């Protein structure tokens, strides 16, 4: 007998398979004191941005800014990574933080930028709204250097509307 109708597979949209998947990949070059901008498909250098002592980096959740710790200058450089901006790939602000900033992470809701300062075991909390340090707190006993940050807990547990940061120090303790 006749077979049942077959499911038709729609044709790919024109150029869909050839569209660029990514655009920019950022890499810290500590020896050259630069932030290197690469084409994420070809791995070719597109640009370099001079920084005083780049160590680690974090991209904000909205993909507008890249924050880079500068360990020996006790500062965080904020680089504009929005291709539609007039200040694209420029340092738009330098924020003084604690001693020897290393670990860095944006709070997933985009409210704050948190920075571990290994030299004085402190955490600098930078407001994402004005890019100024709003609070510095002591953490750990020795060289806080890495962290992870949660989103706000609005519909979870006691609905406390807080977020948490988990901080690792050189003594192997999590705070």
Buried (B, 14 or more C-beta within 10 A) or exposed (E): EEEEEEEEEEEEEEEEEEEEEEBBEBBBEEEEBBBBBBBBEEEEEBEBBEBBBBBBBBBBBEEBBBBBBBBEBBBBBBBBBBEEEEEEBEBBBBBEBBEBBBBBBBBBBBBBBBBBBBBBBBBBBBBBEEBEBEEBEEBBEEBBBBBBBBBBBEEEEEEEEEBEBEBBBBEEEEB
